[in-house]
Amino acid sequence: MTEWRNGMTGPLSDSFSETLGRATRSQAVADEVVGPFLDPIKAHRVFFASSLLEA
């Protein structure tokens, strides 16, 4: 919980910032970023993982 709160209130990680940039150019990436917020575990993975950058 603390990691999530700190992540949401502090500066965005480089990987998440890059993912948000990709989301502005790709609907699939945007769906991957927004959709998981229905599931906190998936939202955490999207927010903290860099795996989307490889997609």
All heavy atoms as atom14 arrays in JSON, in Angstrom:
{
  "sequence": "MTEWRNGMTGPLSDSFSETLGRATRSQAVADEVVGPFLDPIKAHRVFFASSLLEA",
  "atom14_mask": [
    [1, 1, 1, 1, 1, 1, 1, 1, 0, 0, 0, 0, 0, 0],
    [1, 1, 1, 1, 1, 1, 1, 0, 0, 0, 0, 0, 0, 0],
    [1, 1, 1, 1, 1, 1, 1, 1, 1, 0, 0, 0, 0, 0],
    [1, 1, 1, 1, 1, 1, 1, 1, 1, 1, 1, 1, 1, 1],
    [1, 1, 1, 1, 1, 1, 1, 1, 1, 1, 1, 0, 0, 0],
    [1, 1, 1, 1, 1, 1, 1, 1, 0, 0, 0, 0, 0, 0],
    [1, 1, 1, 1, 0, 0, 0, 0, 0, 0, 0, 0, 0, 0],
    [1, 1, 1, 1, 1, 1, 1, 1, 0, 0, 0, 0, 0, 0],
    [1, 1, 1, 1, 1, 1, 1, 0, 0, 0, 0, 0, 0, 0],
    [1, 1, 1, 1, 0, 0, 0, 0, 0, 0, 0, 0, 0, 0],
    [1, 1, 1, 1, 1, 1, 1, 0, 0, 0, 0, 0, 0, 0],
    [1, 1, 1, 1, 1, 1, 1, 1, 0, 0, 0, 0, 0, 0],
    [1, 1, 1, 1, 1, 1, 0, 0, 0, 0, 0, 0, 0, 0],
    [1, 1, 1, 1, 1, 1, 1, 1, 0, 0, 0, 0, 0, 0],
    [1, 1, 1, 1, 1, 1, 0, 0, 0, 0, 0, 0, 0, 0],
    [1, 1, 1, 1, 1, 1, 1, 1, 1, 1, 1, 0, 0, 0],
    [1, 1, 1, 1, 1, 1, 0, 0, 0, 0, 0, 0, 0, 0],
    [1, 1, 1, 1, 1, 1, 1, 1, 1, 0, 0, 0, 0, 0],
    [1, 1, 1, 1, 1, 1, 1, 0, 0, 0, 0, 0, 0, 0],
    [1, 1, 1, 1, 1, 1, 1, 1, 0, 0, 0, 0, 0, 0],
    [1, 1, 1, 1, 0, 0, 0, 0, 0, 0, 0, 0, 0, 0],
    [1, 1, 1, 1, 1, 1, 1, 1, 1, 1, 1, 0, 0, 0],
    [1, 1, 1, 1, 1, 0, 0, 0, 0, 0, 0, 0, 0, 0],
    [1, 1, 1, 1, 1, 1, 1, 0, 0, 0, 0, 0, 0, 0],
    [1, 1, 1, 1, 1, 1, 1, 1, 1, 1, 1, 0, 0, 0],
    [1, 1, 1, 1, 1, 1, 0, 0, 0, 0, 0, 0, 0, 0],
    [1, 1, 1, 1, 1, 1, 1, 1, 1, 0, 0, 0, 0, 0],
    [1, 1, 1, 1, 1, 0, 0, 0, 0, 0, 0, 0, 0, 0],
    [1, 1, 1, 1, 1, 1, 1, 0, 0, 0, 0, 0, 0, 0],
    [1, 1, 1, 1, 1, 0, 0, 0, 0, 0, 0, 0, 0, 0],
    [1, 1, 1, 1, 1, 1, 1, 1, 0, 0, 0, 0, 0, 0],
    [1, 1, 1, 1, 1, 1, 1, 1, 1, 0, 0, 0, 0, 0],
    [1, 1, 1, 1, 1, 1, 1, 0, 0, 0, 0, 0, 0, 0],
    [1, 1, 1, 1, 1, 1, 1, 0, 0, 0, 0, 0, 0, 0],
    [1, 1, 1, 1, 0, 0, 0, 0, 0, 0, 0, 0, 0, 0],
    [1, 1, 1, 1, 1, 1, 1, 0, 0, 0, 0, 0, 0, 0],
    [1, 1, 1, 1, 1, 1, 1, 1, 1, 1, 1, 0, 0, 0],
    [1, 1, 1, 1, 1, 1, 1, 1, 0, 0, 0, 0, 0, 0],
    [1, 1, 1, 1, 1, 1, 1, 1, 0, 0, 0, 0, 0, 0],
    [1, 1, 1, 1, 1, 1, 1, 0, 0, 0, 0, 0, 0, 0],
    [1, 1, 1, 1, 1, 1, 1, 1, 0, 0, 0, 0, 0, 0],
    [1, 1, 1, 1, 1, 1, 1, 1, 1, 0, 0, 0, 0, 0],
    [1, 1, 1, 1, 1, 0, 0, 0, 0, 0, 0, 0, 0, 0],
    [1, 1, 1, 1, 1, 1, 1, 1, 1, 1, 0, 0, 0, 0],
    [1, 1, 1, 1, 1, 1, 1, 1, 1, 1, 1, 0, 0, 0],
    [1, 1, 1, 1, 1, 1, 1, 0, 0, 0, 0, 0, 0, 0],
    [1, 1, 1, 1, 1, 1, 1, 1, 1, 1, 1, 0, 0, 0],
    [1, 1, 1, 1, 1, 1, 1, 1, 1, 1, 1, 0, 0, 0],
    [1, 1, 1, 1, 1, 0, 0, 0, 0, 0, 0, 0, 0, 0],
    [1, 1, 1, 1, 1, 1, 0, 0, 0, 0, 0, 0, 0, 0],
    [1, 1, 1, 1, 1, 1, 0, 0, 0, 0, 0, 0, 0, 0],
    [1, 1, 1, 1, 1, 1, 1, 1, 0, 0, 0, 0, 0, 0],
    [1, 1, 1, 1, 1, 1, 1, 1, 0, 0, 0, 0, 0, 0],
    [1, 1, 1, 1, 1, 1, 1, 1, 1, 0, 0, 0, 0, 0],
    [1, 1, 1, 1, 1, 0, 0, 0, 0, 0, 0, 0, 0, 0]
  ],
  "atom14_positions": [
    [[0.81, -1.19, 0.0], [0.0, 0.0, 0.0], [0.87, 1.26, 0.0], [0.58, 2.22, -0.69], [-0.89, -0.08, 1.23], [-2.19, 0.64, 1.14], [-3.11, 0.13, -0.31], [-3.93, 1.62, -0.62], [0.0, 0.0, 0.0], [0.0, 0.0, 0.0], [0.0, 0.0, 0.0], [0.0, 0.0, 0.0], [0.0, 0.0, 0.0], [0.0, 0.0, 0.0]],
    [[1.91, 1.24, 0.8], [2.79, 2.4, 0.89], [3.48, 2.66, -0.44], [3.58, 3.81, -0.88], [3.84, 2.19, 1.99], [3.17, 1.98, 3.23], [4.76, 3.38, 2.12], [0.0, 0.0, 0.0], [0.0, 0.0, 0.0], [0.0, 0.0, 0.0], [0.0, 0.0, 0.0], [0.0, 0.0, 0.0], [0.0, 0.0, 0.0], [0.0, 0.0, 0.0]],
    [[3.94, 1.6, -1.09], [4.59, 1.76, -2.39], [3.63, 2.42, -3.39], [4.01, 3.32, -4.13], [5.05, 0.41, -2.9], [5.78, 0.48, -4.22], [6.22, -0.88, -4.73], [5.52, -1.89, -4.45], [7.26, -0.93, -5.38], [0.0, 0.0, 0.0], [0.0, 0.0, 0.0], [0.0, 0.0, 0.0], [0.0, 0.0, 0.0], [0.0, 0.0, 0.0]],
    [[2.38, 1.97, -3.39], [1.38, 2.54, -4.3], [1.15, 4.02, -4.0], [1.17, 4.86, -4.88], [0.09, 1.74, -4.2], [-0.98, 2.26, -5.1], [-2.05, 3.03, -4.75], [-1.07, 2.09, -6.51], [-2.8, 3.33, -5.86], [-2.22, 2.77, -6.95], [-0.28, 1.43, -7.45], [-2.6, 2.79, -8.28], [-0.68, 1.45, -8.77], [-1.83, 2.13, -9.17]],
    [[0.92, 4.33, -2.72], [0.67, 5.72, -2.33], [1.85, 6.62, -2.72], [1.68, 7.69, -3.3], [0.4, 5.83, -0.83], [0.02, 7.27, -0.42], [0.3, 7.58, 1.03], [1.73, 7.5, 1.27], [2.27, 6.98, 2.36], [1.53, 6.49, 3.31], [3.57, 6.93, 2.5], [0.0, 0.0, 0.0], [0.0, 0.0, 0.0], [0.0, 0.0, 0.0]],
    [[3.05, 6.17, -2.4], [4.23, 6.97, -2.73], [4.37, 7.13, -4.24], [4.74, 8.19, -4.73], [5.48, 6.33, -2.14], [5.52, 6.42, -0.64], [4.8, 7.18, -0.02], [6.36, 5.6, -0.04], [0.0, 0.0, 0.0], [0.0, 0.0, 0.0], [0.0, 0.0, 0.0], [0.0, 0.0, 0.0], [0.0, 0.0, 0.0], [0.0, 0.0, 0.0]],
    [[4.06, 6.07, -4.97], [4.14, 6.14, -6.42], [3.14, 7.1, -7.02], [3.41, 7.77, -8.02], [0.0, 0.0, 0.0], [0.0, 0.0, 0.0], [0.0, 0.0, 0.0], [0.0, 0.0, 0.0], [0.0, 0.0, 0.0], [0.0, 0.0, 0.0], [0.0, 0.0, 0.0], [0.0, 0.0, 0.0], [0.0, 0.0, 0.0], [0.0, 0.0, 0.0]],
    [[1.98, 7.18, -6.41], [0.93, 8.06, -6.94], [1.13, 9.52, -6.53], [0.62, 10.41, -7.2], [-0.44, 7.58, -6.46], [-0.82, 6.2, -6.96], [-0.88, 6.1, -8.76], [-2.41, 6.91, -9.1], [0.0, 0.0, 0.0], [0.0, 0.0, 0.0], [0.0, 0.0, 0.0], [0.0, 0.0, 0.0], [0.0, 0.0, 0.0], [0.0, 0.0, 0.0]],
    [[1.84, 9.77, -5.45], [2.0, 11.14, -4.98], [3.37, 11.73, -5.3], [3.56, 12.94, -5.21], [1.75, 11.24, -3.46], [2.67, 10.4, -2.78], [0.33, 10.85, -3.12], [0.0, 0.0, 0.0], [0.0, 0.0, 0.0], [0.0, 0.0, 0.0], [0.0, 0.0, 0.0], [0.0, 0.0, 0.0], [0.0, 0.0, 0.0], [0.0, 0.0, 0.0]],
    [[4.32, 10.88, -5.65], [5.66, 11.36, -5.97], [5.85, 11.46, -7.47], [4.92, 11.29, -8.25], [0.0, 0.0, 0.0], [0.0, 0.0, 0.0], [0.0, 0.0, 0.0], [0.0, 0.0, 0.0], [0.0, 0.0, 0.0], [0.0, 0.0, 0.0], [0.0, 0.0, 0.0], [0.0, 0.0, 0.0], [0.0, 0.0, 0.0], [0.0, 0.0, 0.0]],
    [[7.07, 11.73, -7.87], [7.37, 11.78, -9.31], [7.13, 10.42, -9.95], [7.37, 9.39, -9.33], [8.86, 12.14, -9.36], [9.22, 12.6, -8.0], [8.23, 12.02, -7.04], [0.0, 0.0, 0.0], [0.0, 0.0, 0.0], [0.0, 0.0, 0.0], [0.0, 0.0, 0.0], [0.0, 0.0, 0.0], [0.0, 0.0, 0.0], [0.0, 0.0, 0.0]],
    [[6.65, 10.43, -11.17], [6.42, 9.18, -11.89], [7.76, 8.53, -12.23], [8.73, 9.21, -12.53], [5.65, 9.44, -13.18], [4.24, 9.99, -13.03], [3.64, 10.27, -14.4], [3.37, 9.01, -12.26], [0.0, 0.0, 0.0], [0.0, 0.0, 0.0], [0.0, 0.0, 0.0], [0.0, 0.0, 0.0], [0.0, 0.0, 0.0], [0.0, 0.0, 0.0]],
    [[7.77, 7.21, -12.21], [8.98, 6.49, -12.61], [9.22, 6.74, -14.1], [8.3, 7.05, -14.86], [8.81, 4.99, -12.35], [7.85, 4.44, -13.23], [0.0, 0.0, 0.0], [0.0, 0.0, 0.0], [0.0, 0.0, 0.0], [0.0, 0.0, 0.0], [0.0, 0.0, 0.0], [0.0, 0.0, 0.0], [0.0, 0.0, 0.0], [0.0, 0.0, 0.0]],
    [[10.46, 6.6, -14.49], [10.8, 6.77, -15.91], [10.03, 5.79, -16.78], [9.51, 6.16, -17.83], [12.3, 6.59, -16.13], [13.13, 7.72, -15.55], [12.57, 8.81, -15.3], [14.34, 7.51, -15.34], [0.0, 0.0, 0.0], [0.0, 0.0, 0.0], [0.0, 0.0, 0.0], [0.0, 0.0, 0.0], [0.0, 0.0, 0.0], [0.0, 0.0, 0.0]],
    [[9.93, 4.54, -16.33], [9.24, 3.53, -17.14], [7.76, 3.86, -17.28], [7.18, 3.7, -18.36], [9.44, 2.13, -16.57], [8.86, 2.01, -15.3], [0.0, 0.0, 0.0], [0.0, 0.0, 0.0], [0.0, 0.0, 0.0], [0.0, 0.0, 0.0], [0.0, 0.0, 0.0], [0.0, 0.0, 0.0], [0.0, 0.0, 0.0], [0.0, 0.0, 0.0]],
    [[7.13, 4.33, -16.2], [5.7, 4.66, -16.31], [5.5, 5.92, -17.16], [4.57, 5.98, -17.96], [5.08, 4.85, -14.92], [3.58, 4.89, -14.97], [2.85, 3.76, -15.28], [2.9, 6.07, -14.73], [1.47, 3.8, -15.34], [1.51, 6.11, -14.79], [0.79, 4.97, -15.08], [0.0, 0.0, 0.0], [0.0, 0.0, 0.0], [0.0, 0.0, 0.0]],
    [[6.37, 6.88, -17.03], [6.28, 8.08, -17.88], [6.38, 7.71, -19.35], [5.63, 8.21, -20.19], [7.37, 9.08, -17.52], [7.16, 9.61, -16.24], [0.0, 0.0, 0.0], [0.0, 0.0, 0.0], [0.0, 0.0, 0.0], [0.0, 0.0, 0.0], [0.0, 0.0, 0.0], [0.0, 0.0, 0.0], [0.0, 0.0, 0.0], [0.0, 0.0, 0.0]],
    [[7.32, 6.82, -19.66], [7.47, 6.37, -21.04], [6.24, 5.6, -21.51], [5.8, 5.74, -22.66], [8.73, 5.52, -21.19], [10.0, 6.33, -21.03], [11.25, 5.46, -21.12], [11.22, 4.47, -21.87], [12.23, 5.8, -20.44], [0.0, 0.0, 0.0], [0.0, 0.0, 0.0], [0.0, 0.0, 0.0], [0.0, 0.0, 0.0], [0.0, 0.0, 0.0]],
    [[5.68, 4.8, -20.61], [4.47, 4.04, -20.95], [3.31, 5.0, -21.24], [2.55, 4.79, -22.19], [4.11, 3.06, -19.83], [5.19, 2.14, -19.66], [2.84, 2.29, -20.15], [0.0, 0.0, 0.0], [0.0, 0.0, 0.0], [0.0, 0.0, 0.0], [0.0, 0.0, 0.0], [0.0, 0.0, 0.0], [0.0, 0.0, 0.0], [0.0, 0.0, 0.0]],
    [[3.17, 6.04, -20.44], [2.11, 7.03, -20.7], [2.31, 7.69, -22.05], [1.34, 7.93, -22.79], [2.07, 8.09, -19.59], [1.54, 7.63, -18.24], [1.6, 8.78, -17.24], [0.14, 7.08, -18.36], [0.0, 0.0, 0.0], [0.0, 0.0, 0.0], [0.0, 0.0, 0.0], [0.0, 0.0, 0.0], [0.0, 0.0, 0.0], [0.0, 0.0, 0.0]],
    [[3.55, 7.97, -22.4], [3.84, 8.53, -23.71], [3.42, 7.58, -24.83], [2.82, 7.99, -25.82], [0.0, 0.0, 0.0], [0.0, 0.0, 0.0], [0.0, 0.0, 0.0], [0.0, 0.0, 0.0], [0.0, 0.0, 0.0], [0.0, 0.0, 0.0], [0.0, 0.0, 0.0], [0.0, 0.0, 0.0], [0.0, 0.0, 0.0], [0.0, 0.0, 0.0]],
    [[3.73, 6.3, -24.65], [3.32, 5.3, -25.64], [1.81, 5.2, -25.71], [1.24, 4.97, -26.78], [3.92, 3.95, -25.31], [5.4, 3.89, -25.6], [5.91, 2.52, -25.33], [5.07, 1.56, -26.06], [5.5, 0.45, -26.59], [6.75, 0.12, -26.47], [4.68, -0.36, -27.22], [0.0, 0.0, 0.0], [0.0, 0.0, 0.0], [0.0, 0.0, 0.0]],
    [[1.14, 5.36, -24.57], [-0.33, 5.27, -24.54], [-0.97, 6.37, -25.37], [-2.08, 6.19, -25.87], [-0.83, 5.32, -23.09], [0.0, 0.0, 0.0], [0.0, 0.0, 0.0], [0.0, 0.0, 0.0], [0.0, 0.0, 0.0], [0.0, 0.0, 0.0], [0.0, 0.0, 0.0], [0.0, 0.0, 0.0], [0.0, 0.0, 0.0], [0.0, 0.0, 0.0]],
    [[-0.3, 7.5, -25.52], [-0.87, 8.57, -26.34], [-0.8, 8.23, -27.83], [-1.5, 8.85, -28.63], [-0.15, 9.92, -26.11], [1.2, 9.84, -26.57], [-0.18, 10.32, -24.64], [0.0, 0.0, 0.0], [0.0, 0.0, 0.0], [0.0, 0.0, 0.0], [0.0, 0.0, 0.0], [0.0, 0.0, 0.0], [0.0, 0.0, 0.0], [0.0, 0.0, 0.0]],
    [[0.0, 7.23, -28.17], [0.16, 6.86, -29.58], [-0.41, 5.49, -29.91], [-0.49, 5.12, -31.08], [1.65, 6.87, -29.95], [2.3, 8.23, -29.8], [3.78, 8.24, -30.2], [4.6, 7.32, -29.44], [5.15, 7.57, -28.25], [4.93, 8.72, -27.67], [5.92, 6.68, -27.66], [0.0, 0.0, 0.0], [0.0, 0.0, 0.0], [0.0, 0.0, 0.0]],
    [[-0.81, 4.74, -28.88], [-1.29, 3.37, -29.11], [-2.5, 3.08, -28.22], [-2.39, 3.1, -26.99], [-0.17, 2.38, -28.78], [-0.67, 1.06, -28.71], [0.0, 0.0, 0.0], [0.0, 0.0, 0.0], [0.0, 0.0, 0.0], [0.0, 0.0, 0.0], [0.0, 0.0, 0.0], [0.0, 0.0, 0.0], [0.0, 0.0, 0.0], [0.0, 0.0, 0.0]],
    [[-3.61, 2.78, -28.86], [-4.82, 2.45, -28.1], [-4.61, 1.19, -27.26], [-5.09, 1.09, -26.13], [-6.02, 2.26, -29.03], [-7.32, 2.04, -28.28], [-7.71, 3.23, -27.43], [-7.74, 4.36, -27.92], [-8.02, 2.99, -26.17], [0.0, 0.0, 0.0], [0.0, 0.0, 0.0], [0.0, 0.0, 0.0], [0.0, 0.0, 0.0], [0.0, 0.0, 0.0]],
    [[-3.87, 0.22, -27.79], [-3.62, -1.01, -27.05], [-2.86, -0.73, -25.75], [-3.19, -1.29, -24.7], [-2.85, -2.0, -27.92], [0.0, 0.0, 0.0], [0.0, 0.0, 0.0], [0.0, 0.0, 0.0], [0.0, 0.0, 0.0], [0.0, 0.0, 0.0], [0.0, 0.0, 0.0], [0.0, 0.0, 0.0], [0.0, 0.0, 0.0], [0.0, 0.0, 0.0]],
    [[-1.86, 0.13, -25.81], [-1.1, 0.48, -24.6], [-2.0, 1.28, -23.66], [-2.0, 1.05, -22.45], [0.19, 1.25, -24.94], [0.9, 1.71, -23.68], [1.12, 0.39, -25.78], [0.0, 0.0, 0.0], [0.0, 0.0, 0.0], [0.0, 0.0, 0.0], [0.0, 0.0, 0.0], [0.0, 0.0, 0.0], [0.0, 0.0, 0.0], [0.0, 0.0, 0.0]],
    [[-2.79, 2.2, -24.19], [-3.71, 2.98, -23.35], [-4.69, 2.06, -22.62], [-4.93, 2.23, -21.43], [-4.47, 3.99, -24.21], [0.0, 0.0, 0.0], [0.0, 0.0, 0.0], [0.0, 0.0, 0.0], [0.0, 0.0, 0.0], [0.0, 0.0, 0.0], [0.0, 0.0, 0.0], [0.0, 0.0, 0.0], [0.0, 0.0, 0.0], [0.0, 0.0, 0.0]],
    [[-5.23, 1.07, -23.33], [-6.13, 0.11, -22.69], [-5.42, -0.67, -21.6], [-5.99, -0.95, -20.55], [-6.7, -0.85, -23.73], [-7.66, -0.17, -24.7], [-8.13, 0.95, -24.41], [-7.92, -0.77, -25.76], [0.0, 0.0, 0.0], [0.0, 0.0, 0.0], [0.0, 0.0, 0.0], [0.0, 0.0, 0.0], [0.0, 0.0, 0.0], [0.0, 0.0, 0.0]],
    [[-4.16, -1.03, -21.85], [-3.38, -1.77, -20.86], [-3.14, -0.93, -19.6], [-3.14, -1.44, -18.49], [-2.04, -2.19, -21.47], [-1.17, -3.01, -20.57], [-1.67, -4.42, -20.31], [-2.48, -4.93, -21.08], [-1.21, -5.01, -19.31], [0.0, 0.0, 0.0], [0.0, 0.0, 0.0], [0.0, 0.0, 0.0], [0.0, 0.0, 0.0], [0.0, 0.0, 0.0]],
    [[-2.97, 0.37, -19.77], [-2.73, 1.25, -18.63], [-4.02, 1.49, -17.85], [-4.04, 1.42, -16.62], [-2.12, 2.59, -19.09], [-2.09, 3.6, -17.95], [-0.72, 2.38, -19.65], [0.0, 0.0, 0.0], [0.0, 0.0, 0.0], [0.0, 0.0, 0.0], [0.0, 0.0, 0.0], [0.0, 0.0, 0.0], [0.0, 0.0, 0.0], [0.0, 0.0, 0.0]],
    [[-5.11, 1.76, -18.53], [-6.35, 2.16, -17.86], [-7.15, 0.96, -17.35], [-7.66, 0.98, -16.24], [-7.22, 3.01, -18.81], [-8.57, 3.31, -18.2], [-6.5, 4.3, -19.16], [0.0, 0.0, 0.0], [0.0, 0.0, 0.0], [0.0, 0.0, 0.0], [0.0, 0.0, 0.0], [0.0, 0.0, 0.0], [0.0, 0.0, 0.0], [0.0, 0.0, 0.0]],
    [[-7.26, -0.07, -18.15], [-8.1, -1.22, -17.81], [-7.81, -1.87, -16.47], [-8.73, -2.19, -15.72], [0.0, 0.0, 0.0], [0.0, 0.0, 0.0], [0.0, 0.0, 0.0], [0.0, 0.0, 0.0], [0.0, 0.0, 0.0], [0.0, 0.0, 0.0], [0.0, 0.0, 0.0], [0.0, 0.0, 0.0], [0.0, 0.0, 0.0], [0.0, 0.0, 0.0]],
    [[-6.56, -2.08, -16.12], [-6.26, -2.8, -14.88], [-6.69, -2.09, -13.59], [-6.65, -2.7, -12.54], [-4.74, -2.95, -14.92], [-4.4, -2.9, -16.36], [-5.37, -1.92, -16.94], [0.0, 0.0, 0.0], [0.0, 0.0, 0.0], [0.0, 0.0, 0.0], [0.0, 0.0, 0.0], [0.0, 0.0, 0.0], [0.0, 0.0, 0.0], [0.0, 0.0, 0.0]],
    [[-7.09, -0.85, -13.65], [-7.47, -0.17, -12.42], [-8.72, -0.77, -11.79], [-9.07, -0.44, -10.66], [-7.58, 1.34, -12.63], [-6.22, 1.97, -12.65], [-5.53, 2.11, -13.84], [-5.61, 2.38, -11.48], [-4.26, 2.67, -13.87], [-4.33, 2.93, -11.5], [-3.67, 3.07, -12.7], [0.0, 0.0, 0.0], [0.0, 0.0, 0.0], [0.0, 0.0, 0.0]],
    [[-9.37, -1.7, -12.51], [-10.47, -2.46, -11.9], [-9.9, -3.56, -10.98], [-10.62, -4.1, -10.15], [-11.33, -3.1, -12.98], [-12.06, -2.11, -13.88], [-12.76, -2.85, -15.01], [-13.05, -1.29, -13.08], [0.0, 0.0, 0.0], [0.0, 0.0, 0.0], [0.0, 0.0, 0.0], [0.0, 0.0, 0.0], [0.0, 0.0, 0.0], [0.0, 0.0, 0.0]],
    [[-8.63, -3.88, -11.13], [-7.96, -4.91, -10.34], [-6.67, -4.32, -9.78], [-5.72, -4.08, -10.51], [-7.65, -6.1, -11.24], [-6.93, -7.22, -10.51], [-6.36, -7.0, -9.42], [-6.93, -8.34, -11.06], [0.0, 0.0, 0.0], [0.0, 0.0, 0.0], [0.0, 0.0, 0.0], [0.0, 0.0, 0.0], [0.0, 0.0, 0.0], [0.0, 0.0, 0.0]],
    [[-6.61, -4.04, -8.48], [-5.45, -3.39, -7.89], [-4.12, -4.1, -8.14], [-3.09, -3.46, -8.3], [-5.76, -3.34, -6.4], [-7.24, -3.43, -6.31], [-7.66, -4.27, -7.49], [0.0, 0.0, 0.0], [0.0, 0.0, 0.0], [0.0, 0.0, 0.0], [0.0, 0.0, 0.0], [0.0, 0.0, 0.0], [0.0, 0.0, 0.0], [0.0, 0.0, 0.0]],
    [[-4.13, -5.43, -8.21], [-2.89, -6.16, -8.46], [-2.38, -5.85, -9.86], [-1.19, -5.59, -10.07], [-3.11, -7.68, -8.28], [-3.59, -8.01, -6.87], [-1.84, -8.45, -8.64], [-2.64, -7.65, -5.76], [0.0, 0.0, 0.0], [0.0, 0.0, 0.0], [0.0, 0.0, 0.0], [0.0, 0.0, 0.0], [0.0, 0.0, 0.0], [0.0, 0.0, 0.0]],
    [[-3.27, -5.87, -10.84], [-2.86, -5.54, -12.21], [-2.45, -4.08, -12.31], [-1.49, -3.76, -13.01], [-4.0, -5.83, -13.19], [-4.23, -7.29, -13.41], [-5.34, -7.51, -14.43], [-5.62, -8.98, -14.61], [-6.71, -9.19, -15.57], [0.0, 0.0, 0.0], [0.0, 0.0, 0.0], [0.0, 0.0, 0.0], [0.0, 0.0, 0.0], [0.0, 0.0, 0.0]],
    [[-3.15, -3.19, -11.64], [-2.78, -1.78, -11.67], [-1.38, -1.58, -11.12], [-0.59, -0.81, -11.67], [-3.79, -0.95, -10.87], [0.0, 0.0, 0.0], [0.0, 0.0, 0.0], [0.0, 0.0, 0.0], [0.0, 0.0, 0.0], [0.0, 0.0, 0.0], [0.0, 0.0, 0.0], [0.0, 0.0, 0.0], [0.0, 0.0, 0.0], [0.0, 0.0, 0.0]],
    [[-1.05, -2.28, -10.05], [0.29, -2.19, -9.47], [1.33, -2.65, -10.49], [2.36, -2.0, -10.68], [0.36, -3.01, -8.19], [1.68, -2.93, -7.5], [2.74, -3.74, -7.83], [2.12, -2.1, -6.53], [3.76, -3.43, -7.07], [3.42, -2.44, -6.27], [0.0, 0.0, 0.0], [0.0, 0.0, 0.0], [0.0, 0.0, 0.0], [0.0, 0.0, 0.0]],
    [[1.07, -3.75, -11.17], [2.01, -4.27, -12.17], [2.23, -3.25, -13.27], [3.36, -2.98, -13.67], [1.5, -5.58, -12.77], [2.44, -6.15, -13.82], [1.86, -7.38, -14.5], [0.61, -7.15, -15.17], [0.47, -6.59, -16.37], [1.53, -6.18, -17.03], [-0.71, -6.43, -16.9], [0.0, 0.0, 0.0], [0.0, 0.0, 0.0], [0.0, 0.0, 0.0]],
    [[1.16, -2.67, -13.77], [1.27, -1.68, -14.84], [2.06, -0.46, -14.37], [2.92, 0.05, -15.07], [-0.12, -1.26, -15.36], [-0.03, -0.06, -16.28], [-0.79, -2.43, -16.07], [0.0, 0.0, 0.0], [0.0, 0.0, 0.0], [0.0, 0.0, 0.0], [0.0, 0.0, 0.0], [0.0, 0.0, 0.0], [0.0, 0.0, 0.0], [0.0, 0.0, 0.0]],
    [[1.77, 0.0, -13.18], [2.39, 1.22, -12.68], [3.88, 1.04, -12.4], [4.67, 1.94, -12.68], [1.67, 1.7, -11.43], [2.06, 3.07, -10.99], [1.54, 4.19, -11.61], [2.98, 3.26, -9.98], [1.91, 5.47, -11.22], [3.37, 4.54, -9.58], [2.82, 5.62, -10.21], [0.0, 0.0, 0.0], [0.0, 0.0, 0.0], [0.0, 0.0, 0.0]],
    [[4.26, -0.11, -11.87], [5.63, -0.29, -11.42], [6.51, -1.13, -12.36], [7.71, -1.16, -12.2], [5.67, -0.9, -10.02], [5.19, 0.07, -8.96], [3.92, -0.04, -8.45], [5.99, 1.09, -8.53], [3.47, 0.87, -7.49], [5.55, 2.01, -7.59], [4.28, 1.88, -7.07], [0.0, 0.0, 0.0], [0.0, 0.0, 0.0], [0.0, 0.0, 0.0]],
    [[5.92, -1.82, -13.31], [6.7, -2.69, -14.21], [7.08, -1.94, -15.49], [6.37, -1.04, -15.91], [5.9, -3.93, -14.55], [0.0, 0.0, 0.0], [0.0, 0.0, 0.0], [0.0, 0.0, 0.0], [0.0, 0.0, 0.0], [0.0, 0.0, 0.0], [0.0, 0.0, 0.0], [0.0, 0.0, 0.0], [0.0, 0.0, 0.0], [0.0, 0.0, 0.0]],
    [[8.14, -2.35, -16.07], [8.56, -1.76, -17.35], [8.23, -2.69, -18.51], [8.6, -2.41, -19.63], [10.05, -1.45, -17.33], [10.78, -2.65, -17.16], [0.0, 0.0, 0.0], [0.0, 0.0, 0.0], [0.0, 0.0, 0.0], [0.0, 0.0, 0.0], [0.0, 0.0, 0.0], [0.0, 0.0, 0.0], [0.0, 0.0, 0.0], [0.0, 0.0, 0.0]],
    [[7.5, -3.78, -18.24], [7.24, -4.76, -19.29], [6.46, -4.18, -20.46], [6.6, -4.63, -21.59], [6.49, -5.96, -18.72], [5.23, -5.58, -18.21], [0.0, 0.0, 0.0], [0.0, 0.0, 0.0], [0.0, 0.0, 0.0], [0.0, 0.0, 0.0], [0.0, 0.0, 0.0], [0.0, 0.0, 0.0], [0.0, 0.0, 0.0], [0.0, 0.0, 0.0]],
    [[5.65, -3.16, -20.22], [4.88, -2.57, -21.31], [5.79, -1.88, -22.32], [5.43, -1.74, -23.49], [3.88, -1.55, -20.78], [2.72, -2.1, -19.98], [1.85, -0.96, -19.49], [1.9, -3.06, -20.81], [0.0, 0.0, 0.0], [0.0, 0.0, 0.0], [0.0, 0.0, 0.0], [0.0, 0.0, 0.0], [0.0, 0.0, 0.0], [0.0, 0.0, 0.0]],
    [[6.94, -1.47, -21.89], [7.85, -0.77, -22.8], [8.38, -1.69, -23.87], [8.82, -1.24, -24.92], [9.02, -0.17, -22.0], [8.64, 0.86, -20.97], [9.88, 1.3, -20.2], [7.97, 2.05, -21.61], [0.0, 0.0, 0.0], [0.0, 0.0, 0.0], [0.0, 0.0, 0.0], [0.0, 0.0, 0.0], [0.0, 0.0, 0.0], [0.0, 0.0, 0.0]],
    [[8.33, -2.98, -23.61], [8.84, -3.96, -24.56], [7.77, -4.39, -25.54], [8.06, -5.09, -26.49], [9.39, -5.15, -23.8], [10.53, -4.76, -22.88], [10.86, -5.83, -21.87], [10.31, -6.94, -21.95], [11.68, -5.54, -20.99], [0.0, 0.0, 0.0], [0.0, 0.0, 0.0], [0.0, 0.0, 0.0], [0.0, 0.0, 0.0], [0.0, 0.0, 0.0]],
    [[6.52, -4.01, -25.32], [5.41, -4.44, -26.17], [5.47, -3.78, -27.54], [6.08, -2.79, -27.75], [4.08, -4.11, -25.49], [0.0, 0.0, 0.0], [0.0, 0.0, 0.0], [0.0, 0.0, 0.0], [0.0, 0.0, 0.0], [0.0, 0.0, 0.0], [0.0, 0.0, 0.0], [0.0, 0.0, 0.0], [0.0, 0.0, 0.0], [0.0, 0.0, 0.0]]
  ]
}
